[in-house]
């Protein structure tokens, strides 16, 4: 099957499955009701002005993208099958450099000024993409755009300088929501809540700073019958204990922006709210020990391999995570099975993912550290007690091979602009950002000079491979390159990835057709949800 | 008295100027530069120099300070670096919430501390006194955030009930509805601060009750209630009022924690966000406002001495 056909069929088919009233009717959805949801207040409402996920979450209720990921209880949290949204289909040129996107006809913007319900057209897409390429912190994830044409009012053709495999996928990310030029003309930018005007399933009915944002059903939404709920109250309640208490008391339906509850709270929830579902689900972020591989001692691959060998990943998952986690969760997360190379297929590198303290000590001795070593490790304890406990576990593991990890707690501001971006002395430990496309976990972390390349990797052979995987638009060819990259990375061990726990989520039993999702496109996730009962 | 008031009022100006200088300097001493953060964490621009210039942070600190202070004198507290919203607009929306919570907490503290402190002094070394002293120590020992968390967590676990949080209603919704939202946080904050006032009340009352004029009042045959409330309490009040004045920063500080736990949209949660984002104008504006209020409350305390004690009035005239 050719790539261009693949896109067309997948999007059309998945769209039918994802969010249409047909599916909903089969499960007897109910209309109406107010979904009360713990949310987060954004620092700004401009999706190009910030990479903040809080902004993407609220924007997605109102602003829509050309494509979206399938949503609903039937689809997995990491199912990123594309469904049509404002676009109907996309054709890719054989060289992978031109994308012709056909837009959905008859879609209308918000009926209020300054848009007055005008039709959504190709010029809107061109304006948005050009603005994103110029202003967004994610601009590099659109590839190198050479030009954008609008042959007719419902067709957009994007020309890229080089083939860029993740292009179409990334168009479904909420930071690519389509913006109307008139709003920027009127307000000067998209920073204020007043600028949140769009054509999505919801309209922003009310915004009370520090209290809540209320999203009401958009009566003119192009997908008739959706959303099912009348309103979503996105509450800016901050204290975690308060959020969970409101949830226990049934005052909110969803206890966090992605419905997460702390793992330690599971037994008490089973006791206090036995009818609430407790759902374990796959999470996409990775947790790793990054090392200064540009200088000694971590420029020596034997030291890095020794660190990895010190960790008993299977025992970690079995005992500490009660079996609810993944021993091998990086560089490609285990929750991306279509890209993840199983440990047994990693070749020579698979050896370094095992648990072998004796070999680890031998490697350290060969590297000139027969008596072990003392290493500083920065981190931000504010991620929560679970993260701190995992770092303690890592510290304990390394101690067994004579490595003393000296933990340096950092203030958030220092951590996020320092260690998180590779500015530390020896090692740093923490989670990554979430990327829904495999490129995010490879190119960002390993390509020479990338800001997220925390381990200061500079490997010419790897750079060539990382660039190559971006160029292959045919999935099978790209997969082969990505497999090879994973083999190289397992062997060179630039980061030591620790096991990853599954997320735990819960919601009130009246919330139906809800499925946790590794995406910040909350609008698309909630448009297919309905409420059954008080 | 008027001259005394005027003199105290004039002293407020240099105090606030010093405070403004301190606030301006301390905000910039927080580790982490706003431009780095905007660029690196939130990708809020492309070039550090360009962003610094756009935010007016490329000029010398002295020039930035003069611009800010002159703006403050014109009623312009500056704009948020992140949202471009005037800080005064956000503060105007949020400050009434913090003020209401602080004032209600003071009311709660006084409602508990004064009667208990007085009774404890009048019945010195009795079981009542012991109980009230234990209560005071208990109130002092219990952190308000712990009490607040318990109040929220326990009922939700055992009775599936939680205070109505997350649907804050402004004063336009009606005074009763508005004030009812503050009852639990004010109780948590008020109880913990009541301990200090309770102990001070007891100690001062004990001292005053031993004075000759109290004995004289009793000898004249005045009722105990009149002796205690009209003669003794009034003379004991000056140190108590001083303590209340000195507690004002604790009430404002405690409000920040209570706002966070009870989901109240006051300046506390607002300034916490601003600090984490290094939003200098907002941090400066809120700090200056709080400092101004503390200065003002101290001024009111000083002025109240005159009202409470005729000797102060006479001295000043």
Interface residues (C-beta under 8 A of the other chain):
Chain A: X36 X38 X41 X43 X44 X49 X50 X51 X52 X135 X136 X137 X138 X189 X191 X192 X208 X209 X210 X211 X212 X233 X235 X236 X237 X238 X239 X241 X242 X244 X245 X246 X248 X249 X250 X251 X252 X268 X272 X273 X411 X412 X413 X414 X416 X417 X420 X421 X451
Chain B: X30 X31 X32 X33 X36 X37 X40 X41 X42 X43 X44 X46 X82 X83 X84 X85 X90 X93 X94 X149 X152 X153 X155 X156 X157 X158 X160 X161 X162 X164 X165 X166 X167 X168 X260 X261 X262 X263 X265 X266 X269 X270 X273 X276 X277 X278
